[in-house]
Every structure is written in C-alpha cells, then in structure tokens.
C-alpha cells in the first residue's frame, strides 16, 4: 500500500465518521453527560432559597430539592418570584411551580428538571448533582 492510498483510506474514514454524526443525532443517539457535583458552602437564608447560575435550591420543611433554571420552552434563565413562590421565564412568561417544577402557565410544555441534593451537617452544607 502506497502512502497515497493510506492517505485516501484515512480521509475516507474521517469522511464516513463526519457523515454518520448527523445520522446518529437524527435517530436520537446521545452520549450521556457525566454528572457534576456542585458544593454549596453557605447556609440557606431564612426563606430557604439559594439561587445559583444553573439551579435554584430549596430547603424547606425538612426537605431539600433543586430545580433547573433553564426554561423548557426555549432555554431562557428563570427567575424566582418569592412573593408568588413560582419560577418565571423572562422571555415568554412561562410559570413553574416551585414545589415540583410543573408548568403552571405556558408556552412551556414540560416540567423543569430536578437535581438531587444532599444536605450535610458540615462543609459543604449542600451537594447538588447536576
């Protein structure tokens, strides 16, 4: 096999891989994302809510949970409205229940993602797996 033929074979393999990627995406193949643990070193304030870039953590009535801040409609970052105890999208005003992440008002169709929370007695006080 000459050098020219081996280059062609390598280019053919690269081309085949590049063309198969859209096909795999189309049929729904996804590489699973590795979970990330986020350490929170501060205690929850009196209202029991800690807002971060990726999630909102709730610590109320001996229960801890975290909801994604990414709107399921178009991916905008949600805001927590404490007086109404809801999460609202600033882009299209979808509203979500802060207790369970369900849609209260559209245009969003799907509930928010829940993240597991481990509450600890020592530092870090919370570990959220996203």
C-alpha positions, -999 to 999 in steps of 0.1 A, spaced: 0 0 0 15 33 -10 14 65 10 -12 80 -13 -36 50 -8 -32 52 30 -40 89 30 -71 82 10 -81 55 34 -77 79 64 -96 106 46 -124 82 37 -127 71 74 -128 107 86 -154 115 59 -175 85 69 -174 95 106 -183 131 98 -213 119 77 -225 94 103 -227 121 131 -259 138 118 -275 103 112 -268 93 148 -282 126 161 -313 121 139 -320 87 154 -317 100 189 -283 87 199 -267 109 226 -235 105 246 -246 105 283 -233 136 301 -211 130 331 -228 142 364 -212 173 380 -213 179 418 -217 215 429 -207 222 465 -226 250 483 -207 263 513 -233 288 527 -264 280 547 -298 288 532 -313 321 542 -345 325 562 -366 320 530 -349 286 524 -339 295 488 -304 296 473 -302 308 436 -272 298 415 -264 301 378 -277 266 370 -303 258 396 -324 271 424 -321 251 457 -350 250 481 -345 239 518 -379 239 535 -398 218 560 -370 192 564 -369 187 526 -342 198 501 -346 199 463 -332 218 434 -348 228 401 -331 238 369 -331 275 360 -334 266 323 -369 271 308 -381 240 290 -397 263 263 -366 280 247 -339 277 274 -341 312 290 -328 316 325 -357 315 350 -363 340 379 -377 330 413 -406 352 424 -406 348 462 -440 365 468 -458 341 445 -434 311 451 -431 304 414 -403 304 388 -410 326 358 -394 329 324 -385 365 315 -386 357 278 -422 344 273 -436 344 309 -439 306 314 -446 299 350 -435 269 370 -444 255 404 -415 259 429 -425 228 448 -425 203 419 -414 221 388 -446 215 369 -459 241 343 -485 265 357 -488 286 326 -473 281 291 -460 284 265 -436 258 281 -450 222 278 -426 203 300 -417 203 337 -384 215 350 -355 191 356 -350 181 393 -314 178 406 -306 156 436 -295 174 467 -275 160 497 -278 181 528 -249 178 552 -241 190 587 -205 201 578 -189 220 550 -200 218 521 -235 222 535 -252 211 503 -240 190 474 -261 193 442 -256 168 414 -264 183 380 
